[in-house]
Amino acid sequence: MPKGSGDKYRHADGWGEFLNIVEIESSELGDANNDGEVSADDINAISSYIVRGDTKNFIFKNADVNGDKMVNAADIVNIVNMNK
């Protein structure tokens, strides 16, 4: 499951019965918030990073969609274009 979500899974119906719940970091380009999918939530995560420096559950390498070693509005545009 996505990194940082282990407790949610451990307490969810059915999931608590699993003994070995492993959190992993997403490697999907655009999945900035590490929830396992590329969506508007990733745009919000990138915006929060740019404006407030918020790094909670933030994966820089996934957010840097265009590979320029910076996370900025260009990466947001690329995520929007990926989802067309």
Gaussian input, Z-matrix of N, CA and C with variables (Angstrom, degrees):
# hf/3-21g

backbone

0 1
 N
 C     1     B1
 C     2     B2     1     A1
 N     3     B3     2     A2     1     D1
 C     4     B4     3     A3     2     D2
 C     5     B5     4     A4     3     D3
 N     6     B6     5     A5     4     D4
 C     7     B7     6     A6     5     D5
 C     8     B8     7     A7     6     D6
 N     9     B9     8     A8     7     D7
 C    10    B10     9     A9     8     D8
 C    11    B11    10    A10     9     D9
 N    12    B12    11    A11    10    D10
 C    13    B13    12    A12    11    D11
 C    14    B14    13    A13    12    D12
 N    15    B15    14    A14    13    D13
 C    16    B16    15    A15    14    D14
 C    17    B17    16    A16    15    D15
 N    18    B18    17    A17    16    D16
 C    19    B19    18    A18    17    D17
 C    20    B20    19    A19    18    D18
 N    21    B21    20    A20    19    D19
 C    22    B22    21    A21    20    D20
 C    23    B23    22    A22    21    D21
 N    24    B24    23    A23    22    D22
 C    25    B25    24    A24    23    D23
 C    26    B26    25    A25    24    D24
 N    27    B27    26    A26    25    D25
 C    28    B28    27    A27    26    D26
 C    29    B29    28    A28    27    D27
 N    30    B30    29    A29    28    D28
 C    31    B31    30    A30    29    D29
 C    32    B32    31    A31    30    D30
 N    33    B33    32    A32    31    D31
 C    34    B34    33    A33    32    D32
 C    35    B35    34    A34    33    D33
 N    36    B36    35    A35    34    D34
 C    37    B37    36    A36    35    D35
 C    38    B38    37    A37    36    D36
 N    39    B39    38    A38    37    D37
 C    40    B40    39    A39    38    D38
 C    41    B41    40    A40    39    D39
 N    42    B42    41    A41    40    D40
 C    43    B43    42    A42    41    D41
 C    44    B44    43    A43    42    D42
 N    45    B45    44    A44    43    D43
 C    46    B46    45    A45    44    D44
 C    47    B47    46    A46    45    D45
 N    48    B48    47    A47    46    D46
 C    49    B49    48    A48    47    D47
 C    50    B50    49    A49    48    D48
 N    51    B51    50    A50    49    D49
 C    52    B52    51    A51    50    D50
 C    53    B53    52    A52    51    D51
 N    54    B54    53    A53    52    D52
 C    55    B55    54    A54    53    D53
 C    56    B56    55    A55    54    D54
 N    57    B57    56    A56    55    D55
 C    58    B58    57    A57    56    D56
 C    59    B59    58    A58    57    D57
 N    60    B60    59    A59    58    D58
 C    61    B61    60    A60    59    D59
 C    62    B62    61    A61    60    D60
 N    63    B63    62    A62    61    D61
 C    64    B64    63    A63    62    D62
 C    65    B65    64    A64    63    D63
 N    66    B66    65    A65    64    D64
 C    67    B67    66    A66    65    D65
 C    68    B68    67    A67    66    D66
 N    69    B69    68    A68    67    D67
 C    70    B70    69    A69    68    D68
 C    71    B71    70    A70    69    D69
 N    72    B72    71    A71    70    D70
 C    73    B73    72    A72    71    D71
 C    74    B74    73    A73    72    D72
 N    75    B75    74    A74    73    D73
 C    76    B76    75    A75    74    D74
 C    77    B77    76    A76    75    D75
 N    78    B78    77    A77    76    D76
 C    79    B79    78    A78    77    D77
 C    80    B80    79    A79    78    D78
 N    81    B81    80    A80    79    D79
 C    82    B82    81    A81    80    D80
 C    83    B83    82    A82    81    D81
 N    84    B84    83    A83    82    D82
 C    85    B85    84    A84    83    D83
 C    86    B86    85    A85    84    D84
 N    87    B87    86    A86    85    D85
 C    88    B88    87    A87    86    D86
 C    89    B89    88    A88    87    D87
 N    90    B90    89    A89    88    D88
 C    91    B91    90    A90    89    D89
 C    92    B92    91    A91    90    D90
 N    93    B93    92    A92    91    D91
 C    94    B94    93    A93    92    D92
 C    95    B95    94    A94    93    D93
 N    96    B96    95    A95    94    D94
 C    97    B97    96    A96    95    D95
 C    98    B98    97    A97    96    D96
 N    99    B99    98    A98    97    D97
 C   100   B100    99    A99    98    D98
 C   101   B101   100   A100    99    D99
 N   102   B102   101   A101   100   D100
 C   103   B103   102   A102   101   D101
 C   104   B104   103   A103   102   D102
 N   105   B105   104   A104   103   D103
 C   106   B106   105   A105   104   D104
 C   107   B107   106   A106   105   D105
 N   108   B108   107   A107   106   D106
 C   109   B109   108   A108   107   D107
 C   110   B110   109   A109   108   D108
 N   111   B111   110   A110   109   D109
 C   112   B112   111   A111   110   D110
 C   113   B113   112   A112   111   D111
 N   114   B114   113   A113   112   D112
 C   115   B115   114   A114   113   D113
 C   116   B116   115   A115   114   D114
 N   117   B117   116   A116   115   D115
 C   118   B118   117   A117   116   D116
 C   119   B119   118   A118   117   D117
 N   120   B120   119   A119   118   D118
 C   121   B121   120   A120   119   D119
 C   122   B122   121   A121   120   D120
 N   123   B123   122   A122   121   D121
 C   124   B124   123   A123   122   D122
 C   125   B125   124   A124   123   D123
 N   126   B126   125   A125   124   D124
 C   127   B127   126   A126   125   D125
 C   128   B128   127   A127   126   D126
 N   129   B129   128   A128   127   D127
 C   130   B130   129   A129   128   D128
 C   131   B131   130   A130   129   D129
 N   132   B132   131   A131   130   D130
 C   133   B133   132   A132   131   D131
 C   134   B134   133   A133   132   D132
 N   135   B135   134   A134   133   D133
 C   136   B136   135   A135   134   D134
 C   137   B137   136   A136   135   D135
 N   138   B138   137   A137   136   D136
 C   139   B139   138   A138   137   D137
 C   140   B140   139   A139   138   D138
 N   141   B141   140   A140   139   D139
 C   142   B142   141   A141   140   D140
 C   143   B143   142   A142   141   D141
 N   144   B144   143   A143   142   D142
 C   145   B145   144   A144   143   D143
 C   146   B146   145   A145   144   D144
 N   147   B147   146   A146   145   D145
 C   148   B148   147   A147   146   D146
 C   149   B149   148   A148   147   D147
 N   150   B150   149   A149   148   D148
 C   151   B151   150   A150   149   D149
 C   152   B152   151   A151   150   D150
 N   153   B153   152   A152   151   D151
 C   154   B154   153   A153   152   D152
 C   155   B155   154   A154   153   D153
 N   156   B156   155   A155   154   D154
 C   157   B157   156   A156   155   D155
 C   158   B158   157   A157   156   D156
 N   159   B159   158   A158   157   D157
 C   160   B160   159   A159   158   D158
 C   161   B161   160   A160   159   D159
 N   162   B162   161   A161   160   D160
 C   163   B163   162   A162   161   D161
 C   164   B164   163   A163   162   D162
 N   165   B165   164   A164   163   D163
 C   166   B166   165   A165   164   D164
 C   167   B167   166   A166   165   D165
 N   168   B168   167   A167   166   D166
 C   169   B169   168   A168   167   D167
 C   170   B170   169   A169   168   D168
 N   171   B171   170   A170   169   D169
 C   172   B172   171   A171   170   D170
 C   173   B173   172   A172   171   D171
 N   174   B174   173   A173   172   D172
 C   175   B175   174   A174   173   D173
 C   176   B176   175   A175   174   D174
 N   177   B177   176   A176   175   D175
 C   178   B178   177   A177   176   D176
 C   179   B179   178   A178   177   D177
 N   180   B180   179   A179   178   D178
 C   181   B181   180   A180   179   D179
 C   182   B182   181   A181   180   D180
 N   183   B183   182   A182   181   D181
 C   184   B184   183   A183   182   D182
 C   185   B185   184   A184   183   D183
 N   186   B186   185   A185   184   D184
 C   187   B187   186   A186   185   D185
 C   188   B188   187   A187   186   D186
 N   189   B189   188   A188   187   D187
 C   190   B190   189   A189   188   D188
 C   191   B191   190   A190   189   D189
 N   192   B192   191   A191   190   D190
 C   193   B193   192   A192   191   D191
 C   194   B194   193   A193   192   D192
 N   195   B195   194   A194   193   D193
 C   196   B196   195   A195   194   D194
 C   197   B197   196   A196   195   D195
 N   198   B198   197   A197   196   D196
 C   199   B199   198   A198   197   D197
 C   200   B200   199   A199   198   D198
 N   201   B201   200   A200   199   D199
 C   202   B202   201   A201   200   D200
 C   203   B203   202   A202   201   D201
 N   204   B204   203   A203   202   D202
 C   205   B205   204   A204   203   D203
 C   206   B206   205   A205   204   D204
 N   207   B207   206   A206   205   D205
 C   208   B208   207   A207   206   D206
 C   209   B209   208   A208   207   D207
 N   210   B210   209   A209   208   D208
 C   211   B211   210   A210   209   D209
 C   212   B212   211   A211   210   D210
 N   213   B213   212   A212   211   D211
 C   214   B214   213   A213   212   D212
 C   215   B215   214   A214   213   D213
 N   216   B216   215   A215   214   D214
 C   217   B217   216   A216   215   D215
 C   218   B218   217   A217   216   D216
 N   219   B219   218   A218   217   D217
 C   220   B220   219   A219   218   D218
 C   221   B221   220   A220   219   D219
 N   222   B222   221   A221   220   D220
 C   223   B223   222   A222   221   D221
 C   224   B224   223   A223   222   D222
 N   225   B225   224   A224   223   D223
 C   226   B226   225   A225   224   D224
 C   227   B227   226   A226   225   D225
 N   228   B228   227   A227   226   D226
 C   229   B229   228   A228   227   D227
 C   230   B230   229   A229   228   D228
 N   231   B231   230   A230   229   D229
 C   232   B232   231   A231   230   D230
 C   233   B233   232   A232   231   D231
 N   234   B234   233   A233   232   D232
 C   235   B235   234   A234   233   D233
 C   236   B236   235   A235   234   D234
 N   237   B237   236   A236   235   D235
 C   238   B238   237   A237   236   D236
 C   239   B239   238   A238   237   D237
 N   240   B240   239   A239   238   D238
 C   241   B241   240   A240   239   D239
 C   242   B242   241   A241   240   D240
 N   243   B243   242   A242   241   D241
 C   244   B244   243   A243   242   D242
 C   245   B245   244   A244   243   D243
 N   246   B246   245   A245   244   D244
 C   247   B247   246   A246   245   D245
 C   248   B248   247   A247   246   D246
 N   249   B249   248   A248   247   D247
 C   250   B250   249   A249   248   D248
 C   251   B251   250   A250   249   D249

   B1=1.4409
   B2=1.5158
   B3=1.3388
   B4=1.4572
   B5=1.5288
   B6=1.3161
   B7=1.4612
   B8=1.5294
   B9=1.3264
   B10=1.4536
   B11=1.5211
   B12=1.3282
   B13=1.4642
   B14=1.5269
   B15=1.3147
   B16=1.4578
   B17=1.5141
   B18=1.3304
   B19=1.4626
   B20=1.5255
   B21=1.3270
   B22=1.4681
   B23=1.5231
   B24=1.3284
   B25=1.4585
   B26=1.5229
   B27=1.3364
   B28=1.4689
   B29=1.5241
   B30=1.3278
   B31=1.4627
   B32=1.5305
   B33=1.3207
   B34=1.4682
   B35=1.5281
   B36=1.3277
   B37=1.4626
   B38=1.5219
   B39=1.3111
   B40=1.4596
   B41=1.5184
   B42=1.3048
   B43=1.4681
   B44=1.5259
   B45=1.3211
   B46=1.4535
   B47=1.5195
   B48=1.3260
   B49=1.4528
   B50=1.5256
   B51=1.3197
   B52=1.4631
   B53=1.5217
   B54=1.3159
   B55=1.4543
   B56=1.5238
   B57=1.3088
   B58=1.4595
   B59=1.5239
   B60=1.3222
   B61=1.4583
   B62=1.5208
   B63=1.3232
   B64=1.4548
   B65=1.5240
   B66=1.3188
   B67=1.4585
   B68=1.5252
   B69=1.3258
   B70=1.4608
   B71=1.5222
   B72=1.3062
   B73=1.4537
   B74=1.5197
   B75=1.3072
   B76=1.4563
   B77=1.5265
   B78=1.3148
   B79=1.4638
   B80=1.5291
   B81=1.3404
   B82=1.4605
   B83=1.5277
   B84=1.3074
   B85=1.4542
   B86=1.5258
   B87=1.3247
   B88=1.4580
   B89=1.5137
   B90=1.3421
   B91=1.4655
   B92=1.5299
   B93=1.3164
   B94=1.4618
   B95=1.5182
   B96=1.3317
   B97=1.4635
   B98=1.5291
   B99=1.3205
   B100=1.4615
   B101=1.5342
   B102=1.3383
   B103=1.4627
   B104=1.5279
   B105=1.3193
   B106=1.4565
   B107=1.5148
   B108=1.3340
   B109=1.4628
   B110=1.5243
   B111=1.3166
   B112=1.4576
   B113=1.5167
   B114=1.3441
   B115=1.4634
   B116=1.5238
   B117=1.3139
   B118=1.4683
   B119=1.5301
   B120=1.3319
   B121=1.4629
   B122=1.5234
   B123=1.3138
   B124=1.4651
   B125=1.5250
   B126=1.3223
   B127=1.4653
   B128=1.5205
   B129=1.3257
   B130=1.4671
   B131=1.5229
   B132=1.3278
   B133=1.4676
   B134=1.5248
   B135=1.3248
   B136=1.4654
   B137=1.5168
   B138=1.3153
   B139=1.4711
   B140=1.5262
   B141=1.3182
   B142=1.4657
   B143=1.5235
   B144=1.3174
   B145=1.4604
   B146=1.5288
   B147=1.3284
   B148=1.4686
   B149=1.5263
   B150=1.3128
   B151=1.4692
   B152=1.5235
   B153=1.3437
   B154=1.4735
   B155=1.5200
   B156=1.3078
   B157=1.4597
   B158=1.5165
   B159=1.3358
   B160=1.4614
   B161=1.5280
   B162=1.3259
   B163=1.4601
   B164=1.5268
   B165=1.3337
   B166=1.4628
   B167=1.5295
   B168=1.3195
   B169=1.4711
   B170=1.5267
   B171=1.3213
   B172=1.4653
   B173=1.5228
   B174=1.3233
   B175=1.4601
   B176=1.5270
   B177=1.3306
   B178=1.4624
   B179=1.5210
   B180=1.3349
   B181=1.4706
   B182=1.5266
   B183=1.3269
   B184=1.4649
   B185=1.5212
   B186=1.3344
   B187=1.4604
   B188=1.5215
   B189=1.3252
   B190=1.4682
   B191=1.5282
   B192=1.3150
   B193=1.4613
   B194=1.5256
   B195=1.3180
   B196=1.4641
   B197=1.5294
   B198=1.3394
   B199=1.4556
   B200=1.5166
   B201=1.3359
   B202=1.4662
   B203=1.5280
   B204=1.3294
   B205=1.4744
   B206=1.5240
   B207=1.3368
   B208=1.4625
   B209=1.5202
   B210=1.3229
   B211=1.4617
   B212=1.5123
   B213=1.3370
   B214=1.4629
   B215=1.5302
   B216=1.3067
   B217=1.4640
   B218=1.5263
   B219=1.3254
   B220=1.4655
   B221=1.5302
   B222=1.3168
   B223=1.4634
   B224=1.5243
   B225=1.3279
   B226=1.4663
   B227=1.5236
   B228=1.3205
   B229=1.4658
   B230=1.5285
   B231=1.3168
   B232=1.4723
   B233=1.5215
   B234=1.3235
   B235=1.4682
   B236=1.5228
   B237=1.3163
   B238=1.4775
   B239=1.5251
   B240=1.3240
   B241=1.4680
   B242=1.5203
   B243=1.3340
   B244=1.4690
   B245=1.5200
   B246=1.3216
   B247=1.4689
   B248=1.5092
   B249=1.3035
   B250=1.4688
   B251=1.4941
   A1=109.31
   A2=118.19
   A3=120.41
   A4=112.29
   A5=115.22
   A6=121.39
   A7=110.04
   A8=115.67
   A9=121.36
   A10=114.11
   A11=117.33
   A12=119.57
   A13=113.17
   A14=117.85
   A15=121.87
   A16=113.78
   A17=117.80
   A18=120.36
   A19=111.83
   A20=116.55
   A21=119.60
   A22=110.35
   A23=116.56
   A24=120.62
   A25=111.20
   A26=116.83
   A27=120.39
   A28=112.22
   A29=117.00
   A30=121.18
   A31=113.61
   A32=117.10
   A33=120.75
   A34=110.19
   A35=115.99
   A36=121.11
   A37=110.10
   A38=115.80
   A39=121.50
   A40=113.95
   A41=117.46
   A42=121.15
   A43=112.12
   A44=117.98
   A45=121.34
   A46=113.70
   A47=116.83
   A48=120.90
   A49=112.89
   A50=116.82
   A51=120.17
   A52=109.43
   A53=116.82
   A54=121.25
   A55=112.64
   A56=117.42
   A57=120.94
   A58=110.16
   A59=115.99
   A60=121.11
   A61=107.85
   A62=116.08
   A63=121.35
   A64=109.95
   A65=115.20
   A66=120.63
   A67=108.63
   A68=115.95
   A69=120.19
   A70=109.76
   A71=114.75
   A72=120.00
   A73=108.24
   A74=115.94
   A75=121.36
   A76=110.44
   A77=116.04
   A78=120.22
   A79=110.69
   A80=116.37
   A81=120.86
   A82=110.39
   A83=116.08
   A84=121.87
   A85=109.72
   A86=116.31
   A87=121.97
   A88=112.72
   A89=118.01
   A90=121.46
   A91=109.35
   A92=115.80
   A93=122.34
   A94=112.88
   A95=118.16
   A96=121.01
   A97=112.87
   A98=117.34
   A99=122.94
   A100=113.47
   A101=116.38
   A102=117.89
   A103=112.45
   A104=116.71
   A105=120.40
   A106=115.56
   A107=117.45
   A108=120.16
   A109=109.80
   A110=115.93
   A111=121.70
   A112=107.45
   A113=115.82
   A114=120.63
   A115=110.05
   A116=115.47
   A117=121.01
   A118=111.21
   A119=117.33
   A120=120.25
   A121=111.46
   A122=117.06
   A123=120.49
   A124=110.69
   A125=116.19
   A126=120.01
   A127=109.53
   A128=116.95
   A129=120.52
   A130=111.24
   A131=117.09
   A132=120.79
   A133=111.12
   A134=116.45
   A135=120.00
   A136=110.04
   A137=117.05
   A138=120.63
   A139=110.80
   A140=117.47
   A141=121.45
   A142=111.21
   A143=116.58
   A144=120.96
   A145=110.61
   A146=115.92
   A147=120.31
   A148=111.03
   A149=117.16
   A150=121.77
   A151=112.90
   A152=116.60
   A153=119.78
   A154=114.47
   A155=117.25
   A156=119.75
   A157=113.05
   A158=117.15
   A159=122.70
   A160=109.83
   A161=116.53
   A162=121.01
   A163=113.50
   A164=118.00
   A165=120.23
   A166=109.63
   A167=115.91
   A168=122.65
   A169=112.32
   A170=117.09
   A171=122.27
   A172=109.29
   A173=117.09
   A174=122.44
   A175=108.21
   A176=115.81
   A177=121.36
   A178=111.52
   A179=117.29
   A180=119.85
   A181=111.95
   A182=117.66
   A183=120.24
   A184=111.58
   A185=115.86
   A186=120.57
   A187=112.00
   A188=117.46
   A189=122.12
   A190=108.99
   A191=115.24
   A192=121.93
   A193=112.29
   A194=117.75
   A195=119.66
   A196=112.74
   A197=118.25
   A198=121.69
   A199=116.39
   A200=117.28
   A201=119.43
   A202=113.22
   A203=117.59
   A204=124.59
   A205=112.93
   A206=116.45
   A207=122.42
   A208=107.59
   A209=115.89
   A210=120.42
   A211=106.72
   A212=115.66
   A213=120.68
   A214=109.74
   A215=115.83
   A216=121.28
   A217=112.50
   A218=117.80
   A219=120.07
   A220=110.61
   A221=117.05
   A222=120.34
   A223=110.87
   A224=116.97
   A225=120.86
   A226=110.08
   A227=116.64
   A228=121.38
   A229=109.89
   A230=116.35
   A231=119.47
   A232=111.60
   A233=118.15
   A234=120.29
   A235=110.05
   A236=117.03
   A237=120.11
   A238=109.41
   A239=117.14
   A240=120.51
   A241=112.33
   A242=118.47
   A243=121.73
   A244=110.67
   A245=117.31
   A246=121.60
   A247=113.69
   A248=118.44
   A249=121.02
   A250=110.88
   D1=164.24
   D2=-178.69
   D3=-59.78
   D4=143.65
   D5=179.28
   D6=-57.92
   D7=135.13
   D8=179.42
   D9=91.64
   D10=-3.07
   D11=-177.61
   D12=-110.50
   D13=8.05
   D14=-176.96
   D15=-55.95
   D16=-44.61
   D17=-179.26
   D18=-63.14
   D19=-38.18
   D20=178.16
   D21=-61.49
   D22=-43.22
   D23=179.72
   D24=-68.34
   D25=-41.66
   D26=-178.86
   D27=-60.91
   D28=-30.69
   D29=-177.84
   D30=-98.25
   D31=-2.80
   D32=-179.45
   D33=-81.75
   D34=148.02
   D35=178.53
   D36=-54.07
   D37=131.14
   D38=177.28
   D39=86.60
   D40=-42.06
   D41=-177.15
   D42=-71.92
   D43=-30.59
   D44=-177.77
   D45=-63.11
   D46=-15.61
   D47=179.36
   D48=-79.48
   D49=-16.47
   D50=177.79
   D51=-75.71
   D52=136.39
   D53=-177.73
   D54=-87.72
   D55=-31.61
   D56=-174.99
   D57=-116.24
   D58=85.40
   D59=177.73
   D60=-96.96
   D61=117.96
   D62=-174.23
   D63=-114.10
   D64=128.80
   D65=176.88
   D66=-91.70
   D67=136.32
   D68=178.46
   D69=-128.42
   D70=156.95
   D71=176.77
   D72=-93.44
   D73=128.69
   D74=179.51
   D75=-62.77
   D76=145.90
   D77=174.73
   D78=-116.30
   D79=11.41
   D80=-177.90
   D81=-77.25
   D82=121.12
   D83=179.39
   D84=-58.11
   D85=124.99
   D86=-178.57
   D87=102.37
   D88=-19.69
   D89=-179.63
   D90=-81.37
   D91=71.54
   D92=-174.91
   D93=-68.07
   D94=-30.50
   D95=-176.30
   D96=-96.05
   D97=4.30
   D98=173.30
   D99=61.14
   D100=38.39
   D101=177.96
   D102=-102.79
   D103=4.93
   D104=175.80
   D105=91.07
   D106=2.08
   D107=177.64
   D108=-147.76
   D109=155.25
   D110=177.54
   D111=-98.26
   D112=120.23
   D113=-175.01
   D114=-154.31
   D115=-174.03
   D116=177.08
   D117=-60.63
   D118=-26.08
   D119=177.61
   D120=-62.67
   D121=-30.46
   D122=177.60
   D123=-71.88
   D124=-36.11
   D125=175.44
   D126=-63.47
   D127=-41.23
   D128=176.36
   D129=-62.99
   D130=-40.90
   D131=179.36
   D132=-63.77
   D133=-42.16
   D134=178.74
   D135=-66.70
   D136=-42.31
   D137=178.02
   D138=-60.53
   D139=-43.13
   D140=178.31
   D141=-63.88
   D142=-36.87
   D143=176.93
   D144=-65.23
   D145=-45.88
   D146=-177.83
   D147=-65.82
   D148=-46.08
   D149=-173.63
   D150=-80.13
   D151=-44.17
   D152=-172.72
   D153=-115.06
   D154=-5.33
   D155=-176.74
   D156=72.78
   D157=20.84
   D158=-177.73
   D159=-69.76
   D160=119.89
   D161=-179.38
   D162=-115.27
   D163=10.29
   D164=179.74
   D165=-64.82
   D166=123.99
   D167=-177.68
   D168=53.67
   D169=33.24
   D170=-176.89
   D171=-104.94
   D172=128.37
   D173=179.47
   D174=-110.51
   D175=102.04
   D176=-174.85
   D177=-57.50
   D178=-45.86
   D179=-175.93
   D180=-62.75
   D181=-29.65
   D182=177.04
   D183=-80.11
   D184=-32.01
   D185=-178.83
   D186=-73.42
   D187=-27.69
   D188=179.62
   D189=-80.21
   D190=70.02
   D191=-172.10
   D192=-62.35
   D193=-37.60
   D194=-177.27
   D195=-89.19
   D196=-0.29
   D197=173.05
   D198=71.06
   D199=24.03
   D200=-178.47
   D201=-94.06
   D202=11.31
   D203=179.00
   D204=67.77
   D205=19.05
   D206=175.59
   D207=-135.79
   D208=150.01
   D209=173.97
   D210=-112.41
   D211=116.38
   D212=-176.39
   D213=-152.91
   D214=-170.25
   D215=-176.21
   D216=-59.92
   D217=-27.69
   D218=178.35
   D219=-61.58
   D220=-34.68
   D221=178.27
   D222=-69.01
   D223=-36.49
   D224=175.97
   D225=-62.00
   D226=-45.03
   D227=179.04
   D228=-59.80
   D229=-41.67
   D230=179.41
   D231=-64.15
   D232=-38.56
   D233=177.96
   D234=-65.75
   D235=-42.53
   D236=177.35
   D237=-59.27
   D238=-45.04
   D239=-179.50
   D240=-67.34
   D241=-30.54
   D242=178.32
   D243=-66.35
   D244=-30.48
   D245=-174.44
   D246=-95.50
   D247=15.19
   D248=178.00
   D249=-84.91

